[in-house]
């Protein structure tokens, strides 16, 4: 019973990342990340409504989905997509594929994602607010189906302007060492934080990156979400779901005040 209750809760994680790559601004640039929502026939209208209301109350500049948004075809998910479409962040909504988008099929996944108001980034760059560059890459399950070389990640990252802050949306929390110098923050999901204890130990074997925020370079970060939904039975135990709020704020110049 406790696991079912935990799976229905909407928990918000707040993360602040200082950076010298942003100009002075009155408020931090606010990104809301959802991941692994797994919308399907068993999804709860009330919970999706609460997620939308929570995001609206946060007033993000951008909303991103880091894969596995859906687990069924477009006709069955229209009502959920329409709820998500009510979100209207100033600088838009962006998504990338997860492995479940590959299982559903590219065309069907794209239809639901776009109906929900997201722009799908498939090896593409979107620049917003004059200095935030959002880069999206496909999940390996999608790549295998379209026979795409995984090295395309580094190529698309190099297309982002060097000035500003680059956010990489990538479903699985694997860091390509050749890509690290080309981005500032990677947002991932996929693991669900184990979803049900003690499966987090198995997750750690497959994906060594820890859940939450970690450094993968001198000024390069990785954030791994526990996921906003559930896969399989709607149960969570010692691995609560999350909406993640990432606030990017200008860091003070270390030379300021020096004579």
HUURJO-V638073 format. One record per residue. N is the residue number from 1. RES is the residue in three letters. SS is DSSP state (H for helix, E for strand, - for the rest). PSI is psi in radians with two decimals (none if undefined). BURIAL is 1 if it has 16 or more other ideal C-beta (glycine too) atoms within 10 Angstrom, else 0. Layout:
BEGIN
n={N,N}
res={RES,RES}
ss={SS,SS}
psi={PSI,PSI}
burial={BURIAL,BURIAL}
END
This chain:
BEGIN
n={1,2,3,4,5,6,7,8,9,10,11,12,13,14,15,16,17,18,19,20,21,22,23,24,25,26,27,28,29,30,31,32,33,34,35,36,37,38,39,40,41,42,43,44,45,46,47,48,49,50,51,52,53,54,55,56,57,58,59,60,61,62,63,64,65,66,67,68,69,70,71,72,73,74,75,76,77,78,79,80,81,82,83,84,85,86,87,88,89,90,91,92,93,94,95,96,97,98,99,100,101,102,103,104,105,106,107,108,109,110,111,112,113,114,115,116,117,118,119,120,121,122,123,124,125,126,127,128,129,130,131,132,133,134,135,136,137,138,139,140,141,142,143,144,145,146,147,148,149,150,151,152,153,154,155,156,157,158,159,160,161,162,163,164,165,166,167,168,169,170,171,172,173,174,175,176,177,178,179,180,181,182,183,184,185,186,187,188,189,190,191,192,193,194,195,196,197,198,199,200,201,202,203,204,205,206,207,208,209,210,211,212,213,214,215,216,217,218,219,220,221,222,223,224,225,226,227,228,229,230,231,232,233,234,235,236,237,238,239,240,241,242,243,244,245,246,247,248,249,250,251,252,253,254,255,256,257,258,259}
res={UNK,UNK,UNK,UNK,UNK,UNK,UNK,UNK,UNK,UNK,UNK,UNK,UNK,UNK,UNK,UNK,UNK,UNK,UNK,UNK,UNK,UNK,UNK,UNK,UNK,UNK,UNK,UNK,UNK,UNK,UNK,UNK,UNK,UNK,UNK,UNK,UNK,UNK,UNK,UNK,UNK,UNK,UNK,UNK,UNK,UNK,UNK,UNK,UNK,UNK,UNK,UNK,UNK,UNK,UNK,UNK,UNK,UNK,UNK,UNK,UNK,UNK,UNK,UNK,UNK,UNK,UNK,UNK,UNK,UNK,UNK,UNK,UNK,UNK,UNK,UNK,UNK,UNK,UNK,UNK,UNK,UNK,UNK,UNK,UNK,UNK,UNK,UNK,UNK,UNK,UNK,UNK,UNK,UNK,UNK,UNK,UNK,UNK,UNK,UNK,UNK,UNK,UNK,UNK,UNK,UNK,UNK,UNK,UNK,UNK,UNK,UNK,UNK,UNK,UNK,UNK,UNK,UNK,UNK,UNK,UNK,UNK,UNK,UNK,UNK,UNK,UNK,UNK,UNK,UNK,UNK,UNK,UNK,UNK,UNK,UNK,UNK,UNK,UNK,UNK,UNK,UNK,UNK,UNK,UNK,UNK,UNK,UNK,UNK,UNK,UNK,UNK,UNK,UNK,UNK,UNK,UNK,UNK,UNK,UNK,UNK,UNK,UNK,UNK,UNK,UNK,UNK,UNK,UNK,UNK,UNK,UNK,UNK,UNK,UNK,UNK,UNK,UNK,UNK,UNK,UNK,UNK,UNK,UNK,UNK,UNK,UNK,UNK,UNK,UNK,UNK,UNK,UNK,UNK,UNK,UNK,UNK,UNK,UNK,UNK,UNK,UNK,UNK,UNK,UNK,UNK,UNK,UNK,UNK,UNK,UNK,UNK,UNK,UNK,UNK,UNK,UNK,UNK,UNK,UNK,UNK,UNK,UNK,UNK,UNK,UNK,UNK,UNK,UNK,UNK,UNK,UNK,UNK,UNK,UNK,UNK,UNK,UNK,UNK,UNK,UNK,UNK,UNK,UNK,UNK,UNK,UNK,UNK,UNK,UNK,UNK,UNK,UNK,UNK,UNK,UNK,UNK,UNK,UNK}
ss={-,H,H,H,H,H,H,H,-,-,-,E,E,E,E,E,E,E,E,-,-,-,-,-,-,-,-,-,E,E,E,E,E,E,-,-,-,-,E,-,-,-,-,-,H,H,H,H,H,H,H,H,H,H,H,H,H,H,-,-,-,E,E,E,E,-,-,-,-,E,-,-,-,H,H,H,-,H,H,H,H,H,H,H,H,-,-,-,-,-,-,-,E,E,E,-,-,-,H,H,H,H,H,H,-,H,H,H,H,H,H,H,H,H,H,-,-,-,E,E,-,-,-,E,E,E,E,E,-,-,-,E,E,E,E,E,-,-,-,H,H,H,H,H,H,H,-,-,-,-,-,H,H,H,H,H,H,-,-,-,-,-,-,-,E,E,E,E,E,E,E,E,-,-,-,-,-,-,-,H,H,H,-,-,E,E,E,E,E,-,-,H,H,H,-,E,-,-,-,H,H,H,H,H,H,H,-,-,-,-,-,E,E,E,E,E,E,-,-,E,E,E,E,E,-,-,-,-,-,-,-,-,-,-,-,-,E,-,-,-,-,-,E,E,E,E,E,E,E,E,-,-,-,-,-,-,-,-,-}
psi={-0.76,-0.66,-0.65,-0.72,-0.76,-0.63,-0.41,-0.21,2.64,1.86,2.45,2.21,2.24,2.28,2.29,2.29,1.94,2.51,2.52,0.07,0.09,2.49,2.86,2.41,2.65,-0.52,2.68,2.68,2.16,2.09,2.24,2.19,2.18,2.68,2.53,0.80,-0.55,0.94,2.24,-2.93,-0.39,0.03,2.67,2.09,-0.71,-0.70,-0.69,-0.69,-0.73,-0.64,-0.81,-0.78,-0.67,-0.77,-0.74,-0.66,-0.44,-0.44,1.10,2.75,-0.58,2.54,2.33,2.58,2.14,0.80,2.82,0.76,-0.61,2.83,0.31,3.01,2.95,-0.67,-0.52,-0.22,0.17,-0.73,-0.62,-0.72,-0.71,-0.58,-0.81,-0.56,-0.32,-0.37,2.41,1.10,2.61,-0.68,0.26,-3.14,2.34,2.59,2.79,2.87,2.62,-3.08,-0.51,-0.46,-0.61,-0.68,-0.69,-0.63,2.43,-0.83,-0.77,-0.73,-0.77,-0.69,-0.79,-0.77,-0.77,-0.63,-0.58,-0.08,0.07,2.54,2.12,2.19,1.86,1.60,0.89,2.80,2.34,2.14,2.29,2.72,0.46,0.14,0.01,2.13,2.10,2.11,2.31,2.42,2.69,2.68,2.61,-0.55,-0.60,-0.76,-0.75,-0.60,-0.45,0.10,0.77,2.46,2.29,-0.33,-0.11,-0.38,-0.89,-0.66,-0.76,-0.59,-0.62,-0.23,-0.32,2.48,2.51,-0.51,2.36,-2.94,2.18,2.19,2.17,2.13,2.10,2.10,-0.96,2.41,1.02,2.29,2.13,1.97,-0.53,-0.25,-0.32,-0.69,-0.13,-0.07,2.89,-0.53,2.21,2.24,2.20,3.04,-2.13,-0.69,-0.34,0.22,0.34,-0.46,-0.91,2.05,2.39,0.50,-0.24,-0.43,-0.68,-0.67,-0.74,-0.53,-0.71,-0.61,1.66,-0.41,2.33,2.70,2.50,-2.70,2.36,2.78,2.40,0.08,3.11,-0.77,0.63,2.33,2.71,2.30,2.17,2.01,2.57,-0.12,2.61,-0.36,-2.71,2.74,2.39,-2.51,2.41,1.22,2.43,2.43,2.03,0.45,1.22,2.58,2.93,2.57,2.34,2.30,1.99,2.09,2.06,2.16,2.51,2.30,2.59,2.53,2.13,-0.35,-0.09,2.31,-0.16,2.56,none}
burial={0,0,1,0,0,1,1,0,0,1,0,0,1,0,1,0,1,0,1,0,1,1,0,0,0,0,0,1,1,1,1,1,1,1,1,1,1,1,1,1,0,0,1,0,0,0,1,1,0,0,1,1,0,0,1,0,0,0,0,1,1,1,1,1,1,1,1,1,1,1,1,1,0,1,0,1,1,0,0,1,1,0,1,1,0,0,1,0,1,0,1,1,1,1,1,1,1,1,1,1,1,1,0,1,0,1,0,1,1,1,1,1,1,0,1,1,1,1,0,1,1,1,1,0,1,1,0,1,1,0,1,1,1,1,1,1,1,1,1,1,1,1,1,0,0,0,0,0,0,0,0,0,1,0,0,1,1,0,0,1,0,0,0,1,1,1,1,1,1,1,1,1,1,0,1,1,0,0,1,1,0,1,1,1,1,1,1,1,1,1,1,1,1,1,1,1,0,0,1,1,0,0,1,0,0,0,1,0,1,0,1,0,1,0,0,0,0,0,0,1,1,1,1,1,1,1,1,1,1,1,0,0,0,1,1,1,1,0,1,1,1,1,1,1,1,1,1,1,0,0,0,0,0,0,0,0,0,0,0}
END
